[in-house]
Amino acid sequence: MKKKISRAQIVKNLFKNIDYFNLSLSDKKKIKKRENFDIVGKKSKLDSLDLVTFFTQLEESYYKEFRIKIKLLDIFFSFKDKNELSNLKSLIKILGKYK
């Protein structure tokens, strides 16, 4: 039987990863823990390497905590409309599909 993962657990894991990831970023590039914070697109402060690093870190953490494999980069590149994964709210929604 699969363990039920709540939205609160997903957000807690995500925010923990943001805190850790922000340690490697300059103040200008730090991810804000707000659902409308853009992580992809013109308004994002993250470059492509930052994004790959963050997604990879998040995938590993998600697996360690919930024992669920998720490939965020594959998901991101599968979208025709890249806005489907543009901010933290959309990321939480995607993570919620893999519980």
Secondary structure, DSSP 8 states (H G I E B T S, - for coil): ------HHHHHHHHHHHHHHHHTTS-TTT---S-TT-BSSSTT----HHHHHHHHHHHHHHHHHHH-----HHHHHHH-SSGGGGSBHHHHHHHHHT--
